[in-house]
Amino acid sequence: MWRIVPTVTGQPQGVAPTKINRMEIKKTDLFLVPNLLTILRLFTYPVIFYFLKKEDLVPAVIFMVLVALTDILDGFLARTLNQVSDLGKIIDPFVDKLGIGIFIIYATLYKDFPLWACFLVIVKEALMLLAGLFIIRKRKIVPVSAFWGKLNALVWGGVVLFYILELNSIKKIFLGIGVAVLLMTAVSYGRMFVKFMRG
């Protein structure tokens, strides 16, 4: 889930804005602490996949937990260190979606994860990505990840983890929770997109 947060300067209420801070990406943004954590998370995915393929679940789970912690920490550090950047707003949700997609496909192929749920998640993430890119292209404004988007990523990370660990007693319960959160995220996202389209 994202929200658009343009900054309008010096405008009374009811008067059309004259200046909006547009998207700005600098090379130095790559070396900001939150963005370095996001990049580290990206390079962790092949390591996790390697251990999963070897059925070596202990290090795989440890790395998955570390990935979840960095996902929480990068946003916190961005705000705390005043290092919020447009680059971070783009790569953080992209890396989240990539990770969810990779490991849901793995769980579907090897861990009895339902094919319908895999399809539902992949389609939803693809639509969100395309809509976000559309906004960036049309408005030159980067959509910001909000509560439902982060919650959705964390919940589905947990769902995949339970399927990988084959925790049969709870995995279907959390699958239901994941579907509910996904639908709420999609509704919130859809409302935001319609609001954007109406100007």
DOKEZA-656990 format. One record per residue (C-alpha): residue in three letters; x, y, z. Coordinates in steps of 0.02 Angstrom, whole numbers, plus 32768, in hexadecimal, padded with zeros to 4 digits. Layout:
DOKEZA-656990
ALAXYZ;...
This chain:
DOKEZA-656990
MET800080008000;TRP803E80AC7FD9;ARG8009815F7FF2;ILE803A81FC7F92;VAL808B82827FFB;PRO80B683187F8F;THR80F783B17FEC;VAL809B84527FC3;THR80EE84F57FF6;GLY80A2859C8021;GLN7FEE857C7FEB;PRO7F5085B28047;GLN7EC785318055;GLY7E59852A7FBA;VAL7EDE85747F46;ALA7F2C85087EBF;PRO7FDF84D87EEF;THR806C85287E8D;LYS80FD84BC7EC5;ILE810884037EEA;ASN81A683A87F1B;ARG81BF832B7E90;MET8220828A7E8C;GLU82DA829F7EA5;ILE835882117EA4;LYS840F82327EC9;LYS84A281BC7EB8;THR84D081D97F6D;ASP842681967FA4;LEU846780E87F7D;PHE84DC80F58013;LEU845A812C8092;VAL844D80B08122;PRO8396807E8102;ASN83B880618049;LEU84537FFA8070;LEU83E77F8C80E0;THR836A7F768054;ILE83F47F457FDA;LEU84397ECB805C;ARG838C7E7F8069;LEU838A7E667FAC;PHE84317E0A7FAD;THR83F57D9D803D;TYR836E7D4C7FD1;PRO83E47CD97F6F;VAL84337CA18013;ILE83897C73805A;PHE83587C197FBA;TYR83FC7BB77FBF;PHE83D97B77806F;LEU83247B508045;LYS83577AE77FB0;LYS83CE7A878021;GLU83407A70809E;ASP83B17AC3811E;LEU83247B1E8177;VAL837D7B65820F;PRO83EE7BE181B2;ALA83627C028134;VAL82EB7C3581BF;ILE83707C9D8216;PHE838F7CFF8177;MET82D37D138158;VAL82BE7D5D8207;LEU83517DD281E7;VAL82FE7E088143;ALA825D7E3181A0;LEU82BD7E948224;THR831A7EFA81A0;ASP82757F1E814A;ILE82367F6C81EC;LEU82DB7FBE8217;ASP82FA80178171;GLY825B807E817F;PHE827F80A88235;LEU833180DE820E;ALA82F881448177;ARG828881AC81E9;THR82FD81B1827E;LEU839981E0821B;ASN8339825481A7;GLN836D81E88114;VAL82C681D480BC;SER82E881D28001;ASP828781B77F60;LEU82FF812B7F35;GLY82D480D47FD8;LYS821980EA7FB7;ILE8231808E7F12;ILE82AA80027F3D;ASP82627FD37FE7;PRO81B57F9B7FAA;PHE82037F507F0C;VAL82797EE37F74;ASP81E67EB27FE4;LYS817D7E7C7F50;LEU820E7E1E7F01;GLY822E7DBE7FA2;ILE81777D927FBA;GLY816B7D577F06;ILE82097CEC7F0C;PHE81DF7C917FAC;ILE81267C7B7F89;ILE81547C287EE4;TYR81D07BBA7F42;ALA814C7B8B7FC3;THR80D17B647F38;LEU814B7AF27EDD;TYR81937A977F74;LYS81287AB58010;ASP80727A9A7FDF;PHE80497B547FDD;PRO7FA17B697F83;LEU7FB27B987ECC;TRP7F197C0B7ED6;ALA7F6A7C6D7F65;CYS800D7C7A7F03;PHE7FAE7CBF7E6D;LEU7F4D7D397EDB;VAL7FE97D817F2B;ILE804E7D8D7E8A;VAL7FBF7DE57E2D;LYS7FA27E5E7EBC;GLU805B7E8A7ECC;ALA806D7E9F7E10;LEU7FD67F147E08;MET80197F7C7E99;LEU80C27F897E46;LEU80787FBE7D9F;ALA8008803F7DF1;GLY809A80867E53;LEU810280947DB5;PHE806F80E97D5F;ILE8067816D7DE7;ILE8122818A7DE0;ARG811B81A17D24;LYS808282107D1F;ARG809D827B7DB9;LYS8158826A7DDA;ILE812882457E8E;VAL815E81A87EEA;PRO80D1814B7F45;VAL8100812D7FFB;SER80E78084804C;ALA8066809080D7;PHE802080228161;TRP7FC17FA280FA;GLY80517F878082;LYS80CF7F64810C;LEU80537EF8816B;ASN802C7E9480CE;ALA80E67E7280AF;LEU81047E3A8162;VAL80687DCC816B;TRP808E7D7380C8;GLY81427D5D80FD;GLY80FF7D048196;VAL80867C9B812F;VAL81137C6080BD;LEU81817C3A8153;PHE80FA7BCC81A2;TYR80E47B6C80FF;ILE819F7B5480EC;LEU81AA7B13819E;GLU81107AA7817A;LEU80B67AE18217;ASN80137A8E81E4;SER7FB57AC08281;ILE7FC07B7B825F;LYS7FF37B9881AB;LYS7F417B958166;ILE7F077C0C81EE;PHE7F8D7C8881BF;LEU7F677C6D8108;GLY7EB67CAA812B;ILE7EFA7D40818A;GLY7F6E7D6480F9;VAL7EDF7D62807B;ALA7E797DD880E8;VAL7F0B7E5280F8;LEU7F2D7E46803D;LEU7E797E738014;MET7E7B7F07808D;THR7F1E7F428040;ALA7ED57F327F91;VAL7E397F957FC2;SER7EA180208012;TYR7F1580237F7C;GLY7E8280277F03;ARG7E3380BB7F5C;MET7ED6811A7F57;PHE7EEC80F87E9F;VAL7E3A812F7E75;LYS7E5681CE7EDB;PHE7EF481ED7E78;MET7E9C81D07DD1;ARG7E15824E7DFF;GLY7E9A82CF7E23;
